[in-house]
Amino acid sequence: MSAGGQYVSPIELALTALLAEQPLTFRRLPVTLLSREHKARELQRLAALKAQTAAYEAELVLGLADDSPDDDDPPPGTPGARSGSWAPDPELPGVSEFFTAELAVVLNVGRPTASTLAKRAWTYRESLPATWAALAAGQLDERRAMVLVDVLQWTNPALARRVEARLLPHATGWTVRTLRTRAVEALLELDPDAVERKKDDAQRTADVRIVPSAQDGMAVLIAELPAEVAAMCMEVLERLARLAVDTGDPRPIGLIRTEVFTALFLGAGDPARPPVTAHLQIIATLAALTGRSVEPGEVNGIPITAAVLRALLRELDALGVGVPAGGSVTLAVTDDDGTLRATTPLDQARRLAKRGCPDHPPTNEHPDGECQCPVLDEPEPTDRYAPTRPQQRFVRTRDRTCRFPTCGQRAGWADADHVIPHASGGRTDCANLCCLCRSHHRLKTFARGWRFVMSPDGVLTVTTPSGITRTTRPPGMRPPPERDPPPGATGTSPPADPADDPPPF
């Protein structure tokens, strides 16, 4: 058998597989017994070990990428092929477009992080082999290696190696900032147009993102912009905020800037701008809304406190308020463990509560005539391909975001996808539908070697072509309680039948 063009004997393969299954070992010294000098040397050893681990990680990433050719990707012009904004990036030529999704699952990180790691490893091999070798030898730390990657990753490999040869001998003696400056200077000297090309590439991957803030009820809105555009936007904000201060506004300048930004962005007071309606998904327990609990809720996936939720929903009819004009309120009914059982618009819930079940007379158990028949449950399956509106509402309320492991794209940008494809006999049923963003929807449909399985209560298990399995639960569902082992049970499981698939399949 050959690997990488080199013959490998079956014994070598067996030994390698055996070593790969062994747990990682790490040599630790008793810190309290070390002298000051030995502690310093041990920190240096650890820094070199981190560099060597980073180089090894890059080698493993590239090996997994080499095992993921683009042969099975939908070719251009065929159903499922990426086009327009979904066109494949040329960052990893010859590698499947679905590789970074697999890497994200393997490492349990987001796809942008996995993509950055893959591109960095590719740059080491194609453009900066001497940097990679110095990293593997523990002679160059990862932070300085990443600076060279950041400056040179979009550069022609031959030119990148010329810059590398000039800088690498001095890299460890410079600060990180100095190394970056010298790298940019050398690149501009050898290729004056490089910075503009790098700027174009950066703009191609720019985006606007929202992330939770460390403070309750707050979030951070991030926009990647060309430096001059960002500077102009900040200057406008600053001048308008200063005008407010000059007219006597006593509040902190930062708070004023945020209000100016909001007013500019939402077009407050500008009749020329067309009206835009924003849909917010607000998740809260009834106990939190009525003040019996301080359990936090969410607005579009951003955690907020129960107090803020109560302020947002103060007009809800059951709590003394009404549905906002042009808006809607959906009630979600869950079991005690958080499993979603039903969803219904507020007006339908009122009708059902009013109608009750007049066909059932009082019983000994309920002499007051209160009928206990369920009037709400999961939406019924449908024979057609497209989910019904109640099914869409149920699935989006249950999932809230794309259910692919490591992905957090909100449900409003996700598809209600069949876990077992409809063409393969999968039912259009809430137990076979889950939210997947368009990218992961395409992966499930077109990528080879992946396996998706979902339980009736919405627990999704995804297995990669490399055999890594991860499970995601609907956000509102609590994990099952840990159970004590039965009397006499040992800490090991009985040997599995080799004919069976591993759990949970």
Steps between C-alpha positions, in 0.01 A plus 500: 500500500623852428443826684604827343680308224705299750458129574366425848496145632190356674701479825581872481135580435389288798756661732402849385131425559584365846698812591220724371260337748726563800414791733719807479767526766643821634806527719437712805758595760421577866502880479540548875831309489647696209750779548443841342741412220334165435155660485623744237654218294184295530296795366737520203459125443124542512514784244701277264255216557208728407677589174566135419138411577379778267719365219372146562143629501557664160639173365195307622262760354671475162492120517124508564459753217692268266251226595214732394539563124241700314425212260154441650398867531217606267677626186412843358173507312349199680231502773651600832811666356603812678444823310485871567554570869536124554787465251784293646800683640827428318687479833550121496524396133392144437350458849128439554295807580356304796840435659498799734159390634650160587804664659269720709319192633826313566643790703164617641553856376308736273541479124687836475756373752537173311533685169772725644689200635479317167616804303789553740615139462472526123709819502772329706530222243465703181662832586690486832671160533799641690264663753322168541831320553611754762166457675534119496848530651373727777729781382220744406190563709154467348412867549787618276426226248138619484620855428687376192193303389273800547721729290598251229207258461354679195841545336648296218680203667833578333487860622391390848808278525727791405351712779524204738868448420569865577310514832518156660861519624410811704139420596561377857704811580220739400179578678182378334414854398846558349482171311166599348636842400813349341292239317270764351798716405676209328182402317443856376859523385479178299135536390352853530149380404485229769320710762218591262452134407497402865243771567280365220523149645415629846196686367381180332478328838372802696173469688282645777455285811324521834648339813383501862654758729646424841227724645144378548254603233772637270654384172788614279438580132821458297549626145821435306556801275786652303706707741416834340125421497508394865687818587240715322213323674665552838564866423130557421397327823750705699392834356129435553564379854706811576216718372272337756758561775539863395123552526502380860450123488658386831521127420828313433632555150504125428127469571429798275704341219296180522173695478628700202608177332158341559316805369717513186473128436126468554426825318315665787326814384582442132170481305687436176616158613262210432364335815666174601346249738732301726390161632626417849478154650460544876541188713389508864342276759164597647659503846753760383231715339280501810789572735516159668842429354812691395585244233642693202334490161617576146435748221616355166744280690647783710449433875306766690386514861150423619457865598574614144265236366220619722558855379489381136180304553326730747213548258428132442136446568535224760737727691306818434620578146409440135674372190702780332356645180617298202654237729401163635541292813553123491461290812716191541390214724777279639535198724673531835834415336459779245397275208275702269150351473304762309501856370203725437430866423358686799159556336466129423589414861223733617249331266600151615482598865155652448367206301636225725352157432120511543454134407629365831278517813639539854667191647578381850858610447398843372155575643532867409476406134856614414584289197853359498501406130800644314411775255860572395769265372765478228375595154377207296729354229425587139543296184639792304867603488471856635436525877171658604494835675435340843794265439726791405397685816554192719842411357633857511377545857656170605837543326550882512827468298660272243531164674827396339766457771710817553264714286288776651334656195159622617188313392376792290784427255461121515298246304263246657680201351404130488752295701404191301457643148143519375608329178628207708175454688553757776174641630420869518461476876643708784684187617681498163550875453773719645639846433815500288660809351539489123865395517436204732179415314711459186756296693235255624358469148814480286804413713605134502557301817298712746224356718212691659260333746232673710291364788125577526566774759746683272840377621724506190809280462749577222790273398779621273670292228796466739276337763466790747151517651344801671149546635300820532187538712228760446609807702206486741538130580680411821744206491374175652578461871794283592385166627668286765630170362293194594619296799796283416580689177865555414661801338545329165251416229462149358685442173302620202386272225736580210204464263320791666554865413628713790241693700274676436444326167 
